[in-house]
Amino acid sequence: MSETQSPDQFRAAADAALEEMRTLFAPTPLQLNDHLSVRYGARIWLKREDLSPVRSYKIRGAFNFIRKALKRNPDQALFVCASAGNHAQGFAFVCRHFGRKGVVFMPVTTPQQKIDKTRMFGGEFIEIRLTGDFFDACYASALEFAQSEGALMAPPFDHDDIIEGQATVAAEIKAQLPGNEKPDLIVLPVGGGGLSAGVSRYLEGEVAPCNYLLTEPAGAPSLKQSLSEGRRVKLGKIDNFVDGAAVAEIGARNFEILTRFDSDQVLLVPENAICLTMTEMLNTEGIVLEPAGALSLAALEALGPEALAGKSVVAVVSGGNFDFERLPDVKERAMRYAGTKKYFVLRLAQRPGALKDFLSLLGPEDDIARFEYLKKSARNFGSILIGIETRSPDNFHRLIGAFEDEGLSYQDITDNEIIANLLI
């Protein structure tokens, strides 16, 4: 994608990539979701990138990068990447497809499940090297390997060929929408920016910039902050919970394309709200989403029916590589966000019957999920940590009112990150 490449030329290049991509996998579905359409009074289309062979869109960029590299140099025998997630799996799958050796550098802390899946996708063509505790050290090792061994580094997002490959998502959406239906809104999750840059570039001249909503996790607002300041900003600290989209700095080429958007078009979604979307989609639709894959759907919830009613909306579901060992944490975060689970530190009198008196304050829908004696606060009083789950947030209004009527000393620590991280 050169500086002078026109939208038509970019689309033609992406279409050519898509045609060759069909030798690797079929189009991912564009599904009209009845559940969400009824909820928002709209036509909600889900572009199911979680149903690609590697359960994410990352296979597209990796395919196009390696495809074009081999056209330029058919003798290129060795490729390398640094990733602990979807990029590694897409890279491995494509290396096997082209019969080229690939080396994947992953942090030592990478979950075994991700290591095993990457090895499965790549088979005999992939070597995995674990190095460093964090991604930066892993990335540096991959660069050093590329320079010393003559390997070609496949970047996760900041490259013209990667952007062009991710643009094939838009090509499929355009072909899959029925009739002449034009989306009133396209919702795109943003991490490094490859997907959003590719989709918006492909649809340039057909979908106006005002018809996009870009969404980032609240703990990693690299695009929003960069657009606000008019330059690329590297965040000093990020929340890695949404690991597929938690990027400290938006890609340089990606940002050049995304400057057409205003910072107000980037919606930040709290990590716990994403967890609520993940649990709801699993329970109601049987759709398994990773946190980054749920970003666009969580953004719909933030907009609400008032903003979406009557519209045709395309939301890109970017991935479904979810480690079910994380499910208890996701459920916990979801309930806290929904207001159906709270944690309190209570100061109870040290006398017979005090606990029984407290239990009598609970309603029929209240359930104790955690109970821990902390210490004696004084000779006649002691502190306990208690977690309570209930069916409706309104039940806590009644319960807290009962605490106060009884003169019970309590502190709600549910949203106190410092105390909660120490005790919960």
Buried (B, 14 or more C-beta within 10 A) or exposed (E): BEEEBEEEEBBEBBBBBBEBBEEBBEBBEBBEBEEBBEBBEBBBBBBBBBBBBBBBBBBBBBBBBBBBBBEEEEEBEBBBBBBBBBBBBBBBBBBBBBEBBBBBBBBEEBBEEBBEBBBEBBEEBBBBBBBBEEBEBBBBBBBEBBEEEEBBBBBBBBBBBBBBBBBBBBBBBBEBBEEEEEBBBBBBBBBBBBBBBBBBBBBBEEBEEEBBBBBBBBBBBBBBBBBBEEEBBEBEEBEBBBBBBBBBBBBEBBBEBBEBBEBEBBBBBBBBBBBBBBBBBBEEBEBBBBBBBBBBBBBBBBBEEEBBEEBBBBBBBBBBBBEEEBBEEBBBBBBBBBBBBBBBBBBBBEEEEBBEEBEEBBBEEBEEBBEEEEEEBEEEBBBBBBBBBBEEEEBBEBBBEBBEEEEBEBEEBBEBEEBEEEBB
